[in-house]
Amino acid sequence: MDVSLANSIVNTATTLASAKTSDAVNITMLKKALDMQEATATIMIDAMAQSVPQPQLATSGTLGTQVNTYA
């Protein structure tokens, strides 16, 4: 077996193993970033829902007693 061929095989195996580890780390970091974005979005939506007053529902008459819509 040629020494340069053996070195090439070792280098290829090392590169592939390193790429697998790098991909796993990148995926883990992506998941953590998405989790942080989800938490931030949830906090923002909850804060917005609490600060916007909800209109009162109509209880009599023909307007607003069948469908409650607002913009």
N, C-alpha and C positions, 0 to 999 in steps of 0.2 A: 504494500500500500504506500502510495506517495505521501510524504509528510505534508505537502501543501494541500492535498486533498483532505487529509485528516484535519488540518487546521481550518479549512473551509467548512467542513461538516460541524466542527465544534463551534465555530463562529456563528453559523446559521442557527444551530440549536440554542446557543446563548441569546441570540437576537430574538428568536421566537419566544423563549421563556420570558425575556424582559418585556416584550410587547404584550404578552398575556397579563403580566403583573401591572403594567402601565394602564391597560384597558380596564382592569378591575378597579384600580384606584380612580380613574376618570369616571367610571360609572357610579362609584360610591359618592364621589364629590357632586356629581350631577343630581343624584337622589337627594343629598343633603340640601343642595341649593333649591330644588323644587319644593322640599318640605318647608324650608324657610319662607319661600314665596307664598305657599299655601297658608301658612300661619299669619303672615302679614296681611294677605288679602282677606282672610277671615276676620281679623281685628278691624280692618278698615270698613268692611261691609257691616259688621255689628255696630261700629261707632256711627256709621251713616244712618242705619235703621233706627237707632235710638234718638238721633238728633232731628230727624224729619218727623214732624207731627202727622199722625194719621187723621184724615178727615172723619167726621162723625157720619154714621150711616143714617139715611133718611128713614123715618118710622111711619110717616103718613104721606098721603098724596100720591100723584101718579109719577112724579119725577124722582128717580133714585131708589125706589123701593124694590125694583125687580133686578136691576143689574147695578153693581157698585163699581164705577170706573172713574178714574181721575188721572190727570197727567202731571 
